[in-house]
Amino acid sequence: MSTRTLNWFETQADATAIVANKWNFHIAKAVATNSATPSYNVVWQSQAFAPSTQISWKNQYALAWTADVPSEGVAVKIRGGWQKCDKGEAYDINPLGFWDVSKKAAGEPGWLKVGNIDYSYPGVLGIHIVVGVLNARTGKYEPIFVDETTLPWGSQGKYQPQETVSWWLEASDQSGQVFHSTKSRASTYDFSNPSDALTNSYEWSTSFVMIGGKWTIAAGSPPQTLTAPPPSAQLAALSIGGEAPVELQLDYASWLIVFAVPLAAKALGAIGAALQEKLKNTFRKININIVGTDGTTLRIDYEAGGNGAPGTVEYLGTPLAAGGGPIATIDGALKGLKDSKQIPDNETWNIVPSTNPYSVTSPDSSTFSPPANAQAAPNLKGGYLGYQQQQHQQQGLAKSPFSQGYSNGVTA
């Protein structure tokens, strides 16, 4: 049972506008019914703004029922208790309203099935089936869908929860409420496959960029919060289902270069100085240091957000469709040094995110004359959001043994 995580993070620039408008982050999960057409009709969670918010769920689902007619803006009230139901299983509702393993119907692969409803709630024509998902943080089931079709005594139904999720910004807390449209631009993404096949992790990060009104999505945990003067823009409404977010390679602004063949301190220092010279016009306030005493590691720190104006998509990172990004830039500079014989022909390297950007001045570190105002850029713990496979091929980068990093595939 995999845990899926969506991190919502914002720059200070966009956060200013979000807080001023009293917007919450709303998220909904899709469920297919007998028609096999996935739909959204319940707000799963509504979260007030924080610099970084984490929403996690397990792909574990349950069934419940309600006697109330689903109405927009009204919270779903569970009257029947939750029954854990794996895809392919079938359960009946007995004359007392409890769940039993189905005696009337066999399960169907991929579906949660209600085999028979042998129950009548007083005063209504039938009941409505509710589908819930397991909240990984609380360990409780929460409603993500309510069947708006009234199911009378003797009927049945089937439901197929999807790993497709929609999210948007809207005022007030609407957790658990029925809805049919959103008041702002919604974004939709399929979380079925791992964000990182190497570690089999399911973690993504999303952010709303006010300028242009675009959502972004990136594999992995969020980088440090960026700061900038606030932009201003209006949110545009969109029917639920939304549009695909802009896929990004986030810029963590702190990377380790780990050489396969140890180098003498003088040689490693010369490489660091030459690399800093090559990259000084690409990264603001760049600072390159030797890490440790084994002659294998350099660390690069610089000021994040240098790829675009504050409040733009490019300020957060590099769109995957555009190619490039910080790892490709650093790797290209290293290849240039190798071509000019400043790096030995038999040397290879890995480029991975630094998880401790504050330890620049440890006793076993050396600095290559950074600018007087240079400083390490803070970031949050978490893995690097890597290239998709097509970027691997374009850049000649191969998976490294380091978690969520990439290695230079050049050999002598």
DRENKE-770697 format. One record per residue (C-alpha): residue in three letters; chain; z, y negated, x negated. Coordinates in steps of 0.5 Angstrom, whole numbers, plus 500, padded with zeros to 3 digits. Example, Ala and Ser with C-alpha at 12.3 -4.5 7.8 and 13.67 -1.06 7.14 Angstrom:
<nodes>
 rest kette   w   v   u
  Ala     A 516 509 475
  Ser     A 514 502 473
</nodes>
This chain:
<nodes>
 rest kette   w   v   u
  Met     A 500 500 500
  Ser     A 498 494 496
  Thr     A 501 487 497
  Arg     A 496 481 498
  Thr     A 498 474 496
  Leu     A 495 467 497
  Asn     A 498 461 494
  Trp     A 497 455 497
  Phe     A 498 449 491
  Glu     A 496 442 491
  Thr     A 495 436 486
  Gln     A 499 430 487
  Ala     A 493 426 489
  Asp     A 491 431 495
  Ala     A 499 432 497
  Thr     A 500 425 498
  Ala     A 495 425 504
  Ile     A 497 432 506
  Val     A 504 429 507
  Ala     A 503 423 510
  Asn     A 499 426 515
  Lys     A 504 431 517
  Trp     A 500 437 516
  Asn     A 502 444 515
  Phe     A 498 450 512
  His     A 496 455 518
  Ile     A 494 462 516
  Ala     A 491 467 521
  Lys     A 488 474 520
  Ala     A 482 477 523
  Val     A 483 483 528
  Ala     A 477 487 531
  Thr     A 478 490 538
  Asn     A 473 495 542
  Ser     A 467 491 541
  Ala     A 468 491 533
  Thr     A 467 484 533
  Pro     A 473 481 529
  Ser     A 477 475 532
  Tyr     A 483 470 531
  Asn     A 487 468 536
  Val     A 494 468 533
  Val     A 497 463 528
  Trp     A 500 468 523
  Gln     A 504 463 519
  Ser     A 505 455 519
  Gln     A 508 453 512
  Ala     A 510 445 511
  Phe     A 508 442 504
  Ala     A 511 444 498
  Pro     A 507 444 491
  Ser     A 506 451 491
  Thr     A 507 456 497
  Gln     A 506 463 497
  Ile     A 504 468 503
  Ser     A 504 475 502
  Trp     A 503 481 506
  Lys     A 502 489 506
  Asn     A 496 492 509
  Gln     A 501 495 513
  Tyr     A 500 494 521
  Ala     A 504 495 527
  Leu     A 503 495 535
  Ala     A 507 492 540
  Trp     A 506 489 547
  Thr     A 508 483 551
  Ala     A 507 482 559
  Asp     A 506 475 558
  Val     A 499 472 559
  Pro     A 496 469 553
  Ser     A 496 462 553
  Glu     A 493 457 548
  Gly     A 499 453 544
  Val     A 504 458 547
  Ala     A 508 463 542
  Val     A 507 471 543
  Lys     A 513 474 546
  Ile     A 514 481 544
  Arg     A 517 485 550
  Gly     A 516 492 547
  Gly     A 519 494 540
  Trp     A 514 494 534
  Gln     A 511 501 532
  Lys     A 509 502 525
  Cys     A 502 505 526
  Asp     A 497 507 520
  Lys     A 490 506 521
  Gly     A 487 513 524
  Glu     A 494 514 528
  Ala     A 495 514 536
  Tyr     A 501 512 540
  Asp     A 502 512 547
  Ile     A 507 507 551
  Asn     A 511 512 555
  Pro     A 514 510 563
  Leu     A 520 506 560
  Gly     A 516 502 555
  Phe     A 517 505 549
  Trp     A 512 508 544
  Asp     A 511 516 543
  Val     A 506 519 538
  Ser     A 500 520 543
  Lys     A 499 526 547
  Lys     A 493 523 551
  Ala     A 488 521 545
  Ala     A 487 523 538
  Gly     A 487 518 533
  Glu     A 480 514 530
  Pro     A 479 513 523
  Gly     A 480 506 521
  Trp     A 483 504 528
  Leu     A 490 503 531
  Lys     A 490 506 537
  Val     A 493 506 544
  Gly     A 492 513 547
  Asn     A 495 511 554
  Ile     A 499 506 557
  Asp     A 504 510 562
  Tyr     A 508 504 564
  Ser     A 508 498 569
  Tyr     A 512 492 568
  Pro     A 514 489 574
  Gly     A 510 483 577
  Val     A 504 483 573
  Leu     A 498 487 573
  Gly     A 498 490 566
  Ile     A 500 488 559
  His     A 497 486 553
  Ile     A 497 489 546
  Val     A 500 485 540
  Val     A 498 487 533
  Gly     A 503 485 527
  Val     A 502 485 520
  Leu     A 508 487 515
  Asn     A 511 480 511
  Ala     A 512 482 504
  Arg     A 517 477 503
  Thr     A 522 479 510
  Gly     A 520 486 511
  Lys     A 519 484 518
  Tyr     A 513 485 522
  Glu     A 510 479 525
  Pro     A 504 478 530
  Ile     A 497 476 528
  Phe     A 493 478 534
  Val     A 494 479 542
  Asp     A 489 483 546
  Glu     A 487 477 552
  Thr     A 485 483 556
  Thr     A 490 485 561
  Leu     A 491 493 560
  Pro     A 494 496 567
  Trp     A 497 503 567
  Gly     A 493 509 565
  Ser     A 488 505 560
  Gln     A 488 505 553
  Gly     A 485 500 547
  Lys     A 484 500 540
  Tyr     A 485 495 534
  Gln     A 482 494 527
  Pro     A 486 489 523
  Gln     A 482 486 517
  Glu     A 483 483 511
  Thr     A 479 477 512
  Val     A 484 471 513
  Ser     A 483 464 515
  Trp     A 487 458 514
  Trp     A 487 450 515
  Leu     A 491 444 515
  Glu     A 494 442 522
  Ala     A 500 438 524
  Ser     A 506 441 527
  Asp     A 509 449 526
  Gln     A 505 453 530
  Ser     A 507 460 528
  Gly     A 506 466 533
  Gln     A 502 461 537
  Val     A 496 463 541
  Phe     A 490 459 539
  His     A 482 459 540
  Ser     A 480 453 535
  Thr     A 483 449 530
  Lys     A 483 441 529
  Ser     A 481 441 522
  Arg     A 476 445 517
  Ala     A 478 452 516
  Ser     A 476 456 511
  Thr     A 475 464 511
  Tyr     A 475 469 505
  Asp     A 475 477 505
  Phe     A 481 480 501
  Ser     A 479 487 501
  Asn     A 478 488 494
  Pro     A 482 486 488
  Ser     A 482 479 485
  Asp     A 483 483 478
  Ala     A 480 490 478
  Leu     A 483 491 471
  Thr     A 490 490 473
  Asn     A 489 492 481
  Ser     A 492 486 483
  Tyr     A 491 482 490
  Glu     A 493 475 488
  Trp     A 489 469 490
  Ser     A 490 461 490
  Thr     A 487 456 494
  Ser     A 487 448 495
  Phe     A 484 443 499
  Val     A 480 437 496
  Met     A 481 431 500
  Ile     A 474 428 497
  Gly     A 469 432 500
  Gly     A 474 436 505
  Lys     A 473 442 501
  Trp     A 477 448 500
  Thr     A 477 452 494
  Ile     A 479 459 492
  Ala     A 481 462 485
  Ala     A 483 469 483
  Gly     A 490 469 480
  Ser     A 496 465 480
  Pro     A 496 457 481
  Pro     A 496 453 474
  Gln     A 500 447 473
  Thr     A 500 441 479
  Leu     A 496 436 477
  Thr     A 497 428 478
  Ala     A 493 423 480
  Pro     A 492 417 484
  Pro     A 491 419 492
  Pro     A 484 419 495
  Ser     A 483 418 502
  Ala     A 479 422 507
  Gln     A 479 424 514
  Leu     A 479 432 516
  Ala     A 473 434 520
  Ala     A 474 439 525
  Leu     A 471 446 525
  Ser     A 471 452 530
  Ile     A 476 458 527
  Gly     A 472 463 523
  Gly     A 471 457 518
  Glu     A 466 457 512
  Ala     A 467 460 505
  Pro     A 471 456 500
  Val     A 469 454 493
  Glu     A 470 459 488
  Leu     A 473 457 482
  Gln     A 475 458 475
  Leu     A 482 454 475
  Asp     A 484 451 468
  Tyr     A 490 453 465
  Ala     A 490 448 460
  Ser     A 494 453 455
  Trp     A 490 459 452
  Leu     A 491 464 446
  Ile     A 486 466 441
  Val     A 488 473 438
  Phe     A 484 475 432
  Ala     A 483 482 431
  Val     A 483 482 424
  Pro     A 489 478 421
  Leu     A 488 472 417
  Ala     A 491 468 411
  Ala     A 495 462 413
  Lys     A 490 458 410
  Ala     A 484 461 413
  Leu     A 487 461 420
  Gly     A 489 453 419
  Ala     A 482 452 417
  Ile     A 479 455 423
  Gly     A 484 451 427
  Ala     A 483 445 424
  Ala     A 475 446 425
  Leu     A 476 448 432
  Gln     A 480 442 434
  Glu     A 474 438 431
  Lys     A 469 441 435
  Leu     A 473 441 442
  Lys     A 476 434 441
  Asn     A 471 431 445
  Thr     A 471 436 450
  Phe     A 478 437 452
  Arg     A 483 431 452
  Lys     A 489 431 448
  Ile     A 488 437 445
  Asn     A 493 440 440
  Ile     A 492 447 436
  Asn     A 497 451 433
  Ile     A 498 457 429
  Val     A 503 462 433
  Gly     A 507 467 429
  Thr     A 507 469 422
  Asp     A 502 475 423
  Gly     A 496 471 422
  Thr     A 493 473 428
  Thr     A 494 467 434
  Leu     A 492 460 435
  Arg     A 494 457 441
  Ile     A 490 451 445
  Asp     A 494 446 449
  Tyr     A 490 440 452
  Glu     A 491 435 458
  Ala     A 488 439 465
  Gly     A 484 436 470
  Gly     A 478 433 465
  Asn     A 472 436 468
  Gly     A 472 431 474
  Ala     A 475 425 477
  Pro     A 482 426 480
  Gly     A 481 429 487
  Thr     A 475 433 486
  Val     A 473 440 486
  Glu     A 472 439 479
  Tyr     A 478 436 477
  Leu     A 482 443 479
  Gly     A 477 447 475
  Thr     A 470 450 474
  Pro     A 466 453 480
  Leu     A 464 460 479
  Ala     A 457 458 481
  Ala     A 456 453 476
  Gly     A 458 458 470
  Gly     A 462 456 464
  Gly     A 469 454 464
  Pro     A 474 453 459
  Ile     A 474 460 456
  Ala     A 466 460 455
  Thr     A 467 453 452
  Ile     A 472 456 447
  Asp     A 469 462 446
  Gly     A 462 458 444
  Ala     A 466 454 439
  Leu     A 469 460 436
  Lys     A 462 463 435
  Gly     A 459 457 432
  Leu     A 464 457 427
  Lys     A 463 464 426
  Asp     A 455 463 425
  Ser     A 457 457 420
  Lys     A 461 462 416
  Gln     A 468 459 417
  Ile     A 470 465 421
  Pro     A 469 472 417
  Asp     A 463 476 420
  Asn     A 468 482 421
  Glu     A 472 478 426
  Thr     A 473 479 433
  Trp     A 478 475 438
  Asn     A 481 475 445
  Ile     A 482 469 449
  Val     A 488 469 454
  Pro     A 492 464 458
  Ser     A 499 462 454
  Thr     A 505 464 459
  Asn     A 509 459 455
  Pro     A 506 452 453
  Tyr     A 512 449 451
  Ser     A 514 453 445
  Val     A 509 449 441
  Thr     A 514 447 435
  Ser     A 517 453 434
  Pro     A 519 455 427
  Asp     A 514 459 426
  Ser     A 508 455 428
  Ser     A 504 450 425
  Thr     A 500 444 428
  Phe     A 493 441 426
  Ser     A 494 434 426
  Pro     A 494 433 433
  Pro     A 493 426 436
  Ala     A 500 422 436
  Asn     A 500 422 444
  Ala     A 498 429 444
  Gln     A 503 434 448
  Ala     A 503 441 451
  Ala     A 501 441 458
  Pro     A 505 445 463
  Asn     A 503 451 467
  Leu     A 506 456 472
  Lys     A 507 463 470
  Gly     A 501 468 472
  Gly     A 495 471 470
  Tyr     A 488 468 468
  Leu     A 483 467 473
  Gly     A 477 471 470
  Tyr     A 470 471 471
  Gln     A 466 475 476
  Gln     A 462 480 473
  Gln     A 456 476 473
  Gln     A 459 471 469
  His     A 462 477 464
  Gln     A 454 478 463
  Gln     A 452 471 462
  Gln     A 457 469 457
  Gly     A 457 476 453
  Leu     A 465 477 454
  Ala     A 468 484 455
  Lys     A 475 486 458
  Ser     A 480 485 453
  Pro     A 486 490 453
  Phe     A 490 484 455
  Ser     A 492 483 462
  Gln     A 487 478 465
  Gly     A 484 476 459
  Tyr     A 477 477 456
  Ser     A 475 479 449
  Asn     A 469 476 445
  Gly     A 464 482 444
  Val     A 461 480 438
  Thr     A 462 485 432
  Ala     A 459 484 425
</nodes>
